[in-house]
Amino acid sequence: MSAPKDKKAQIGRTFLIQPFDLMLHDTPQGLSALQGRFAGWVSGLDGPARFACFQVPATLNEKITQINRTARDTEDEQRRRLLMEYRRFYEGLQDNAEYQRSVCGMLLWSEEMPRALGEGMRTAFDTPVVEAPWPPLFHGDYRAVESPFWHMQPEGRPGGRPVWAVLSSYEFQPATWDFGRPLSYLLKMNFPLAMVVDIPITLHRNEAVEKVETSIQAYTSHLSTHVGEDSRSVQRIVDCRRTIQELNGNDALHEVQLFIAVSAPDTHTLKQRIQTIRAETRSWFALRQEEGELLSKAVHMFAPYRTDEIKLPNTRHPVTSRELALMLTPLGYPKLAEVRGIMRGEARGGRLPGLF
């Protein structure tokens, strides 16, 4: 394994990755190949990384405006009538739905040139990648307040700005994940949220195997002196042995932590949304709601700050590259994408208009 690079020499660069439709790969062979490509890329990480997905409110206003402009400029009366009917159809869609747009990005600290980093991701993810800033988590000044529970509240005139809370993971069951669960459950929630997968440490084969073998010895020693049944430790040993098999298959070992930011127009709705997120994900990972100073720090996870500079409690979990690949699931859920072109149908998930 190469010597670690000086972190001061590594520059944090943000990229935007265009989401694609996971249904294009919806066969066992297709999903396995997709997981393999994602795993191959993350196994080559040589510095900290952070994947992010922002679910941003979106509308069909741009499309409606375009149709109005075309109708105004045409001299063909029949075409004008058809365009007006087309416009009413889009207005009906918008009245009956609250659309979200998915903005995905990657933050990398590396000495490599941005073009090379972007090309590597484009090849692995098979979708356009550009170096560009991430969208801000929220606009204007916010402060952490305690009542009625800890949340981020806009300062000054609210101006319709929402309140925010941040949840962070502290326990995982990654062996039960796939591209359909649990992250797709989050993405199908019809309210604004953002999620990051923080990857501050990647251990390659030799160092990773040594770390896992040490864990096996510790659990084995514990069981030899433990009176009674300890199914949790037994399962940990099984998980560790499976991890070694995956490391021998060229996976790396990554320390990861999930952060979820959720917003709402008021604290009552925010509390309901927090409860919904926890209920939908509790079988796969546990979440704590950040409070006080930790809440003010946690919002920096959604911007290009290094993990060791943010200084949050370390509740990261080790996962292999093929497990980490499944945490990139948001790349396969585009939500409302481009609104140019002619409608050719609706997406299977979320009844989103498909425009070509």
N, C-alpha and C positions, 0 to 999 in steps of 0.2 A: 504494500500500500504506500502511495506517495506521501511525503511529509505534508502536514497541514499547512495551508497557505496563510500568510499574515492577513488577518481579517481587515486591517486598516487598508491593505492594498486592494481589497475586494470592494467593488462599487455596487451598491444596490440599484438594480434596474427593473423597471416595471414594464410588463408587456400585456397587451390585450389579445385574447384568443377568441376567435369567432366560434360560438357554440354550433353544434350540428345536431341532426335528429338521430337519436340513439336507435330509433326503429329501423334505420337503414342497416343496422347490424343485428337485427333481432332474430338470430338463430344461435343455437349453442356454439357452433363453429365460429360465427361472426363475433359473438361476445368474447369468446376465448381468445381470438386473435386480437381483438381490441385491448383486452386486459394485458396480453403479452406485449403489445407495442407500448402501452402506457408504463408497464413495469420495467421494460427495457430502458426507457428514458429516465425514470426516477432512480433506477439502480446506478446510473452514472453520475448522479449529483456529487459534486466535489466541494460544495459549500452550502450555507443555509439557503432555504427556499420557502416560499409561502404561496399557496394557491388561494384565490379568492373568487367568490361569486356574489355579485350584487343583483338582487331582484328589485328592479327600479320600476316605479309606476309608468305606464305607457298608454298612449291613446291612438286612435285612428285619425286624429285631427289633421295630420299632414296629408293623409290620403284624401280626406274630405275636401281640404283646401285645394289640392291638386285637381280634383274632379270639378269643383266650382270654377276654377280658372279655365279649364279646358272647355267647359260648357259656355262660359262667357265669350270665349274667343272663336267658337265654331259658328259657321254660317248655315250649317245644316240643321234645320229645325227638328228632324227626326232624331238625329244624333243627340241634340240638346235634351230632348225628352228622355232618351235612354240614359243619358248621363245623370239626369236629375233622379231617375228611378234608382240608378246605381248608388247615388249619394244617400238617398233615403235608406237603402239597404244597409250601408255602412253605419249610418246613424243609429239604426235599430240594433246592430251588433254592439255598438258602443254603449247604448242605453242598458243592455242586458248583461253586461260583463264588466269586470274590473281587470284590465289587462296589466301584465307585468312584462318587462323586458329583461332578459338575462345578460348581464355583462360579466364575462369571466376574464381573469387575469392571472399572471404569474409574476412573482417578485423573486429575483435571483441575485445573489451576491457572488460575483465571479470576476476573474481577470480576463475572461474571454471577451472578444468584441461582440457588441449587441447583435450585429448581423448574423454572426455564427450561432449565438444563442437562439435567436428567433428562427433560424433555418432548422436547427435541431428540433425545436418544438413543432415546427410546421410539418416536418417529416414524421415525427412520432405520433402527432395528433391528427394529421391529415386534414388540416384546416388552416385558414389564414391566421398569421400571427404578426403583430406589429408592435414596435416599441412605442409606448404611449402611457401617459399617466392614468392611474385608476380614478374612477369617479369618487368624489368625497363621500364619506359615510353620511354626513349631514351638513347643512349650510348654516352659516352664522355661528355665533358663540353659544356654547352650552356649558352647564355646570352640573355636578352631581348633587342631588338633593335626597334627603332621607325619607321624607314623608310623601305619601303613605307607605312607600317602600323605596329602596334605593333605585334611582333612575336618573337619566340625563335629561335635563329640562332646558329649553331655550332661554337665553338671557335677553333682556330688553323686551322689545315688542315681539310677541310670538309670531305674528303674521301668518298664522295657519301652520306653523312648523310643528312636527310631531314630537312626542317624547320617545326616549329610547332606553332599552335595557340591553345588557350584554351577558350571555351565558357562556361558560367555559367547561370543557370536558374534564373529567377526572377518573373515568373508568371506561374500558373498552371491552367489547366482545367481537373483535375484527373477523374471526373465523366464520361468523354467520352472515357477513355482509355479501351483497352482490350488487350489480348495477341497478337493480330494481328497488333495493332497500338497504339502509333506511333513508338515505339522503333524498331519494325521489319523493318521499313523503313530505319532506320540508319544502321541496321545490313546487309541490302541488298546492301548498297553502297559498291562498289568494290574498296575501298581505305583504307589504314591503319588508324584506329582511336581507341580511348579508351574512355570508359564512366564509371563514378562512380555515384552511388546513395549514397550520404552522409546522415547518419541518426544519428545526434549527440544527439538527445533528443527523448525519448519515455515516454509519459504520460499514465498511466493506468487509469482505468475507472473513479474513483471519481474525480481526479484532472482534467482529460480531460473534463468530463461533465461540471464541474464548469467553465472551460475556454471557452467552446463553448457557454454555457448559457450567459456568460458575453458578448460575441460577439453578440448574438441575441439581448440582451438588448440595446447594443450600436447602432446596425443598426435600431432597432425599434424606438429608441429615435430620431435618425437622420431623419427617414422618417416622424415622427410626426411633425417635424419643417421645413421639406423641402417643398419648393413651386415647384410644377410641378412633373413630373414623373421621378423616379430614378430606372430604371429596374435593374441596377447593384446591388443596395442594396437589392432589393426584392429577386433577385436570390441568394444573399449571405445568406439571412435568410432561404431560401429553402434548400440550401446546408448545413447550420448548423443543421437544423432539421433532415435532412437525416443522418448527421454525428452522432447525438445523438442516432438515431435508431441503427446504426451500433455499437456504443459503448455499447449499451445495449445488443448487440448480442456477447459480449466478445471481440470485437476489442479493440485495443489500439489506441492512437493518436500519430503520429510521426511527427516530424519536419524534412523535407527532402529538399535537393537541388541537382540538377543534374549538373555534369561537363562533358564536352565533349572535348577531346583533338584530334586534327586532324593534319595530317602531309601531306607534299607534297614535290616534288623535288625542287620547286621554289616558290617564293611568288605569282606569277601570278596564278599558279594552286591552291595554298593554298587559295587565295581569292575566286576563283570559288567554291571550296569545302565548304568553310564557308557559302557562299550564298546558296548553295544547301541544306546544313543541316538546315539552318534557314527556307528556303522555305518549306521543307518537314515536319517540326515540328511546325510551327507557330500556327496551329489550336489547339495544345495541350499544348504547353509551349513556353514562350518567352526566348530568349537567348541574353546575352550581351557578347561582346568580351572583355576579360580582357586586361588591358593595364598597362604599366609601372611596378611599384613595385607589383601591384596586380597580374600581369601575372607571375612574378617570384615566388610569393607565391602560386598561383593556381596549379602549377605543383606538389606541395607537396601533393595535394589531391589524387594523384595516387601512393602514398607511405604511409607507416604506421606512419603518423603524426596525432596527435589529431587535431580536428577542431578548438578548442579554442587556440591552439598553432600557427595555420596558420594565424589566424586573418584576414579573409576576411569579406567584408560587409555581414551582415545577411539579405539575401533575401530568407530565407527558407519558405516553404509552409507546412501547416498542412495537413496530409492525414491520413486516417484510415488504419488499417492493411490490409483490403481486397484491398484497392487502392494501397498500397505499394507493395502488392504481385504481381501486374501487372508490376511493375518496375523491377521485376526479370526475365522478358521475355527473356533476352539473354541466360539464362540457357537452353532454348529450341531451340537454333539455333547454332548447333555445327560447321557449316562450314566444312572445310577439317579437318577431325579428324585423326585417325590412318591410316597409309599407308601400314600396313601389311595385308597379306592374299590375297584372290582371289577376283577380282571385280565381284560383283553380280548385278550391275545396277548403276543408278545415282539417287541422292536425288532429290526430287521434286523442291526444291529451290536451285538456284545457279548452277545446273548441276554438283554437286560434285560427284566424284566416290564413290560408296559404297563398302567397302572392308570388307570381313568376313573371 
